[in-house]
Amino acid sequence: MRSWLARLLKKDRPSGTTEAPATVSSPGPAWADPTIPDDERAVLLVRLLEDPTAREDDREDAASDLEFLSGPLVEEALMRAVRDGDFNSVLAQHSAESLGGIWAREGHVDPAFLAELRGLAKEEVFGILRVRAPHLLPPVTPPPPG
């Protein structure tokens, strides 16, 4: 993922920039550089998540890393990844896990998407909310007597 983001960062920087964030000697991937503002970090990770030419494991890492950011751009990208993965792919699971973490931290859910969830993605989101923010889960409807 580091090389992909390094190329992306270099491409987005003005040509007069002397130091691209990917060249900083801080440990970890380029997106973890503390000099990159969160909004730029979110854009970079969303681009990687949605890049069909990126390696699958890099896309999964991007989905996981997005849990620590917030905002409509991040949430919408994660929801698209869950849908695109038919709610069951590994990428959909990572995206759902991040979405659940964001919702738990932010104290809100998208009720329409929550109702749409199914499969492994639903298990991920509901599992996280059950532990971190059970008050955000929809009420359980008891089965009809019978």
LUMZAKE-700531 format. One line per field, with one value per atom (N, C-alpha, C): residue number from 0; residue in one letter; x, y, z. Coordinates in pm, whole numbers, plus 50000, padded with zeros to 5 digits. Atoms other than C-alpha are relative to their C-alpha. Example, Ala and Ser with C-alpha at 12.3 -4.5 7.8 and 13.67 -1.06 7.14 Angstrom:
BEGIN
k = [0, 0, 0, 1, 1, 1] $
r = [A, A, A, S, S, S] $
px = [50089, 51230, 50090, 49918, 51367, 49923] $
py = [49881, 49550, 50120, 49881, 49894, 50109] $
pz = [50000, 50780, 50000, 49994, 50714, 50073] $
//
This chain:
BEGIN
k = [0, 0, 0, 1, 1, 1, 2, 2, 2, 3, 3, 3, 4, 4, 4, 5, 5, 5, 6, 6, 6, 7, 7, 7, 8, 8, 8, 9, 9, 9, 10, 10, 10, 11, 11, 11, 12, 12, 12, 13, 13, 13, 14, 14, 14, 15, 15, 15, 16, 16, 16, 17, 17, 17, 18, 18, 18, 19, 19, 19, 20, 20, 20, 21, 21, 21, 22, 22, 22, 23, 23, 23, 24, 24, 24, 25, 25, 25, 26, 26, 26, 27, 27, 27, 28, 28, 28, 29, 29, 29, 30, 30, 30, 31, 31, 31, 32, 32, 32, 33, 33, 33, 34, 34, 34, 35, 35, 35, 36, 36, 36, 37, 37, 37, 38, 38, 38, 39, 39, 39, 40, 40, 40, 41, 41, 41, 42, 42, 42, 43, 43, 43, 44, 44, 44, 45, 45, 45, 46, 46, 46, 47, 47, 47, 48, 48, 48, 49, 49, 49, 50, 50, 50, 51, 51, 51, 52, 52, 52, 53, 53, 53, 54, 54, 54, 55, 55, 55, 56, 56, 56, 57, 57, 57, 58, 58, 58, 59, 59, 59, 60, 60, 60, 61, 61, 61, 62, 62, 62, 63, 63, 63, 64, 64, 64, 65, 65, 65, 66, 66, 66, 67, 67, 67, 68, 68, 68, 69, 69, 69, 70, 70, 70, 71, 71, 71, 72, 72, 72, 73, 73, 73, 74, 74, 74, 75, 75, 75, 76, 76, 76, 77, 77, 77, 78, 78, 78, 79, 79, 79, 80, 80, 80, 81, 81, 81, 82, 82, 82, 83, 83, 83, 84, 84, 84, 85, 85, 85, 86, 86, 86, 87, 87, 87, 88, 88, 88, 89, 89, 89, 90, 90, 90, 91, 91, 91, 92, 92, 92, 93, 93, 93, 94, 94, 94, 95, 95, 95, 96, 96, 96, 97, 97, 97, 98, 98, 98, 99, 99, 99, 100, 100, 100, 101, 101, 101, 102, 102, 102, 103, 103, 103, 104, 104, 104, 105, 105, 105, 106, 106, 106, 107, 107, 107, 108, 108, 108, 109, 109, 109, 110, 110, 110, 111, 111, 111, 112, 112, 112, 113, 113, 113, 114, 114, 114, 115, 115, 115, 116, 116, 116, 117, 117, 117, 118, 118, 118, 119, 119, 119, 120, 120, 120, 121, 121, 121, 122, 122, 122, 123, 123, 123, 124, 124, 124, 125, 125, 125, 126, 126, 126, 127, 127, 127, 128, 128, 128, 129, 129, 129, 130, 130, 130, 131, 131, 131, 132, 132, 132, 133, 133, 133, 134, 134, 134, 135, 135, 135, 136, 136, 136, 137, 137, 137, 138, 138, 138, 139, 139, 139, 140, 140, 140, 141, 141, 141, 142, 142, 142, 143, 143, 143, 144, 144, 144, 145, 145, 145] $
r = [M, M, M, R, R, R, S, S, S, W, W, W, L, L, L, A, A, A, R, R, R, L, L, L, L, L, L, K, K, K, K, K, K, D, D, D, R, R, R, P, P, P, S, S, S, G, G, G, T, T, T, T, T, T, E, E, E, A, A, A, P, P, P, A, A, A, T, T, T, V, V, V, S, S, S, S, S, S, P, P, P, G, G, G, P, P, P, A, A, A, W, W, W, A, A, A, D, D, D, P, P, P, T, T, T, I, I, I, P, P, P, D, D, D, D, D, D, E, E, E, R, R, R, A, A, A, V, V, V, L, L, L, L, L, L, V, V, V, R, R, R, L, L, L, L, L, L, E, E, E, D, D, D, P, P, P, T, T, T, A, A, A, R, R, R, E, E, E, D, D, D, D, D, D, R, R, R, E, E, E, D, D, D, A, A, A, A, A, A, S, S, S, D, D, D, L, L, L, E, E, E, F, F, F, L, L, L, S, S, S, G, G, G, P, P, P, L, L, L, V, V, V, E, E, E, E, E, E, A, A, A, L, L, L, M, M, M, R, R, R, A, A, A, V, V, V, R, R, R, D, D, D, G, G, G, D, D, D, F, F, F, N, N, N, S, S, S, V, V, V, L, L, L, A, A, A, Q, Q, Q, H, H, H, S, S, S, A, A, A, E, E, E, S, S, S, L, L, L, G, G, G, G, G, G, I, I, I, W, W, W, A, A, A, R, R, R, E, E, E, G, G, G, H, H, H, V, V, V, D, D, D, P, P, P, A, A, A, F, F, F, L, L, L, A, A, A, E, E, E, L, L, L, R, R, R, G, G, G, L, L, L, A, A, A, K, K, K, E, E, E, E, E, E, V, V, V, F, F, F, G, G, G, I, I, I, L, L, L, R, R, R, V, V, V, R, R, R, A, A, A, P, P, P, H, H, H, L, L, L, L, L, L, P, P, P, P, P, P, V, V, V, T, T, T, P, P, P, P, P, P, P, P, P, P, P, P, G, G, G] $
px = [50083, 50000, 50088, 49914, 50288, 50039, 49957, 50409, 49883, 50117, 50057, 49969, 50028, 49997, 50111, 49888, 50344, 49982, 50023, 50269, 49882, 50118, 49928, 50032, 49965, 50066, 50088, 49910, 50339, 49922, 50081, 50082, 49914, 50089, 49858, 50072, 49923, 50135, 50044, 49946, 50238, 50145, 49866, 50560, 50111, 49898, 50747, 50020, 49989, 50699, 50131, 49869, 51037, 49992, 50007, 50921, 49858, 50131, 50632, 49984, 50019, 50475, 50049, 49955, 50572, 50149, 49856, 50939, 50035, 49974, 50903, 50048, 49940, 51106, 49922, 50081, 50824, 49966, 50035, 50742, 49857, 50136, 50434, 49977, 50033, 50258, 49991, 49999, 50253, 49879, 50119, 49895, 50009, 49988, 50004, 50088, 49916, 50236, 49917, 50078, 50121, 49987, 50012, 50175, 49887, 50112, 49890, 49872, 50126, 49563, 49899, 50097, 49276, 49913, 50085, 49066, 50075, 49920, 49349, 50023, 49981, 49416, 49874, 50126, 49047, 49987, 50009, 49055, 50094, 49902, 49369, 49953, 50045, 49227, 49875, 50120, 48891, 50040, 49953, 49072, 50057, 49943, 49264, 49891, 50111, 48950, 49923, 50083, 48772, 50079, 49917, 49064, 49996, 50011, 48981, 50135, 49869, 49346, 50094, 49917, 49484, 49993, 50000, 49582, 49887, 50115, 49295, 50039, 49960, 49492, 50022, 49986, 49573, 49862, 50137, 49204, 49940, 50050, 49119, 50064, 49932, 49382, 49941, 50059, 49237, 49863, 50132, 48888, 50014, 49979, 49017, 50049, 49943, 49214, 49899, 50101, 48910, 49917, 50075, 48756, 50042, 49948, 48971, 49976, 50036, 48837, 49848, 50145, 48488, 49957, 50057, 48259, 49923, 50084, 48013, 50081, 49917, 48288, 50042, 49952, 48424, 49885, 50113, 48087, 49940, 50058, 47952, 50091, 49906, 48267, 49996, 50008, 48248, 49869, 50128, 47879, 50004, 49987, 47956, 50083, 49914, 48232, 49925, 50080, 47995, 49903, 50095, 47733, 50072, 49925, 47991, 50050, 49953, 48117, 49886, 50120, 47762, 49985, 50016, 47774, 50078, 49934, 47993, 50149, 49858, 48337, 50085, 49909, 48640, 50006, 49999, 48651, 49871, 50127, 48283, 50004, 49990, 48357, 50088, 49912, 48649, 49929, 50072, 48436, 49888, 50108, 48143, 50054, 49939, 48370, 50037, 49964, 48501, 49876, 50125, 48152, 49938, 50052, 48034, 50081, 49914, 48333, 49977, 50029, 48264, 49867, 50131, 47898, 50003, 49992, 47978, 50070, 49925, 48231, 49921, 50073, 48012, 49862, 50130, 47693, 49880, 50113, 47476, 50018, 49997, 47386, 49921, 50085, 47240, 49891, 50104, 46905, 49964, 50035, 46836, 50105, 49896, 47171, 50002, 50006, 47143, 49893, 50109, 46813, 50036, 49959, 46975, 50105, 49891, 47263, 49952, 50027, 47275, 50134, 49881, 47523, 50107, 49887, 47867, 50017, 49989, 47861, 49907, 50095, 47553, 50055, 49942, 47722, 50111, 49892, 48025, 49945, 50053, 47827, 49925, 50079, 47584, 50087, 49909, 47865, 50072, 49930, 48055, 49905, 50097, 47747, 49953, 50045, 47639, 50098, 49897, 47970, 50023, 49957, 48049, 49886, 50110, 47711, 49866, 50123, 47415, 49875, 50115, 47181, 49972, 50020, 47229, 49934, 50062, 47090, 49849, 50146, 46733, 49935, 50067, 46481, 49972, 50026, 46435, 49850, 50141, 46091, 49984, 50017, 45978, 49925, 50071, 45863, 49853, 50144, 45487, 49975, 50030, 45334, 49953, 50050, 45280, 50041] $
py = [49882, 50000, 50124, 49884, 50236, 50054, 49952, 50251, 50060, 49947, 50305, 50140, 49870, 50592, 50099, 49911, 50734, 50058, 49950, 50758, 50096, 49915, 50907, 50134, 49876, 51163, 50087, 49925, 51264, 50062, 49952, 51301, 50120, 49895, 51527, 50124, 49888, 51754, 50094, 49907, 52070, 49964, 50041, 52019, 50066, 49932, 52268, 49943, 50058, 52055, 49925, 50064, 51946, 49867, 50126, 51667, 49946, 50066, 51433, 49923, 50071, 51276, 49857, 50138, 50932, 49987, 50008, 51021, 50028, 49976, 51107, 49871, 50120, 50870, 49942, 50054, 50805, 49855, 50140, 50436, 49988, 50026, 50290, 50048, 49964, 50348, 50151, 49857, 50684, 50072, 49932, 50760, 50029, 49981, 50736, 50120, 49884, 51037, 50107, 49902, 51287, 50136, 49870, 51578, 50001, 50005, 51458, 50030, 49970, 51622, 49886, 50110, 51384, 50002, 49997, 51507, 49948, 50051, 51436, 49849, 50143, 51101, 49923, 50067, 51012, 49987, 50003, 51101, 49894, 50097, 50893, 49857, 50136, 50589, 49962, 50028, 50617, 49969, 50028, 50634, 49859, 50134, 50321, 49895, 50094, 50144, 49979, 50007, 50222, 49975, 50023, 50154, 49853, 50141, 49833, 49940, 50052, 49805, 49977, 50019, 49809, 49855, 50136, 49486, 49987, 50023, 49334, 50022, 49982, 49328, 50147, 49856, 49698, 50065, 49946, 49774, 49962, 50044, 49569, 50080, 49917, 49759, 50140, 49866, 50089, 50001, 50010, 49977, 49997, 50009, 49889, 50132, 49875, 50212, 50114, 49895, 50423, 50006, 49998, 50328, 50116, 49897, 50593, 50141, 49871, 50874, 50011, 49979, 51020, 50085, 49911, 51205, 49925, 50061, 51143, 49930, 50061, 51070, 49860, 50128, 50789, 49901, 50091, 50640, 49954, 50038, 50648, 49905, 50090, 50484, 49861, 50131, 50208, 49929, 50061, 50150, 49947, 50047, 50126, 49873, 50119, 49874, 49878, 50111, 49663, 49950, 50040, 49665, 49932, 50057, 49601, 49860, 50132, 49302, 49906, 50080, 49166, 49959, 50017, 49194, 49882, 50120, 48883, 49989, 50011, 48943, 50044, 49959, 48996, 50153, 49854, 49360, 50056, 49956, 49398, 49985, 50021, 49255, 50106, 49896, 49495, 50135, 49873, 49785, 50008, 50002, 49683, 50017, 49987, 49651, 50146, 49859, 50003, 50087, 49924, 50138, 49986, 50021, 49982, 50075, 49927, 50131, 50149, 49857, 50476, 50034, 49975, 50457, 49995, 50012, 50342, 50122, 49884, 50623, 50130, 49877, 50892, 50004, 50005, 50777, 50010, 49999, 50746, 49886, 50099, 50494, 50055, 49969, 50517, 49893, 50101, 50345, 49926, 50065, 50277, 49895, 50098, 50107, 49888, 50103, 49924, 49897, 50091, 49776, 49920, 50066, 49685, 49891, 50094, 49492, 49855, 50144, 49114, 49927, 50084, 48830, 50034, 49979, 48862, 50147, 49857, 49242, 50037, 49973, 49252, 49947, 50057, 49022, 50090, 49911, 49255, 50126, 49874, 49576, 49976, 50025, 49429, 49953, 50045, 49258, 50117, 49883, 49584, 50088, 49916, 49783, 49933, 50073, 49513, 50023, 49985, 49555, 50147, 49862, 49926, 50100, 49903, 50098, 49929, 50077, 49865, 50087, 49910, 50165, 50040, 49966, 50217, 49888, 50112, 49874, 50019, 49990, 49859, 49908, 50086, 49718, 49862, 50137, 49344, 49975, 50034, 49238, 49853, 50140, 48923, 49923, 50080, 48639, 49987, 50015, 48597, 49871, 50123, 48348, 49889, 50098, 48026, 49867] $
pz = [50000, 50000, 50000, 49990, 50074, 49863, 50131, 49713, 49923, 50069, 49577, 50051, 49943, 49817, 49971, 50031, 49755, 49861, 50137, 49383, 49997, 49998, 49454, 50065, 49933, 49697, 49912, 50086, 49456, 49884, 50112, 49175, 50043, 49955, 49387, 50052, 49945, 49516, 49889, 50100, 49335, 49969, 50042, 49141, 50081, 49923, 49361, 50140, 49866, 49674, 50011, 49986, 49804, 50071, 49926, 50031, 49995, 50003, 49960, 50130, 49875, 50271, 49996, 50008, 50143, 50028, 49974, 50190, 50145, 49859, 50558, 50063, 49944, 50768, 50117, 49891, 51016, 49970, 50024, 51067, 49950, 50046, 50903, 49859, 50137, 50575, 49982, 50032, 50401, 50058, 49950, 50508, 50149, 49855, 50874, 50036, 49976, 50836, 50071, 49923, 51102, 49932, 50069, 50861, 49898, 50094, 50637, 50079, 49931, 50748, 49982, 50003, 50824, 49875, 50119, 50532, 49878, 50111, 50287, 50016, 49971, 50455, 49961, 50035, 50411, 49849, 50147, 50041, 49944, 50050, 49986, 50026, 49968, 50164, 49922, 50079, 49987, 49856, 50137, 49651, 49990, 50000, 49740, 50013, 49981, 49863, 49870, 50121, 49537, 49873, 50117, 49302, 49960, 50039, 49113, 49954, 50042, 48998, 50119, 49881, 49354, 50046, 49944, 49524, 50101, 49910, 49720, 50147, 49860, 50048, 50033, 49977, 50008, 50016, 49989, 49955, 50136, 49869, 50266, 50112, 49900, 50468, 50002, 50007, 50346, 50068, 49937, 50452, 50152, 49855, 50798, 50058, 49950, 50833, 50001, 50004, 50747, 50128, 49874, 51082, 50089, 49910, 51247, 49947, 50058, 51027, 50001, 49997, 50994, 49883, 50099, 50763, 49893, 50103, 50482, 49890, 50104, 50227, 50042, 49948, 50444, 50012, 49979, 50540, 49867, 50130, 50184, 49924, 50068, 50046, 50062, 49934, 50306, 49966, 50036, 50231, 49856, 50139, 49857, 49995, 50000, 49928, 50054, 49945, 50138, 49893, 50105, 49861, 49883, 50113, 49588, 50030, 49959, 49785, 50032, 49979, 49798, 50147, 49856, 50179, 50059, 49950, 50207, 49969, 50034, 50052, 50120, 49894, 50272, 50005, 50003, 50157, 50061, 49940, 50250, 50151, 49855, 50595, 50065, 49946, 50655, 49999, 50012, 50533, 50103, 49902, 50752, 50142, 49868, 51054, 50027, 49984, 50998, 50016, 49992, 50944, 50138, 49865, 51269, 50104, 49907, 51450, 49995, 50015, 51310, 50066, 49944, 51401, 50153, 49854, 51754, 50060, 49951, 51801, 49985, 50029, 51644, 50065, 49933, 51818, 49908, 50094, 51507, 49901, 50107, 51238, 49882, 50115, 50890, 50003, 49982, 50955, 49871, 50127, 50586, 49964, 50033, 50534, 50103, 49896, 50866, 49966, 50039, 50744, 49875, 50124, 50411, 50024, 49973, 50571, 50006, 49992, 50539, 49996, 50011, 50545, 50103, 49909, 50699, 50036, 49970, 50674, 50115, 49891, 50898, 50132, 49878, 51148, 50055, 49957, 51158, 50066, 49947, 51208, 50130, 49880, 51459, 50116, 49895, 51650, 50066, 49945, 51691, 50078, 49929, 51783, 50129, 49880, 52030, 50115, 49896, 52218, 50034, 49978, 52173, 50017, 49994, 52133, 49982, 50017, 52194, 49986, 50011, 52218, 49855, 50141, 51842, 49919, 50070, 51751, 49992, 50010, 51623, 50103, 49903, 51868, 49940, 50042, 51849, 50004, 50008, 51735, 50039, 49961, 51914, 49890, 50101, 51691, 50035, 49970, 51656, 50078, 49922, 51900, 49906, 50091, 51750, 50009] $
//
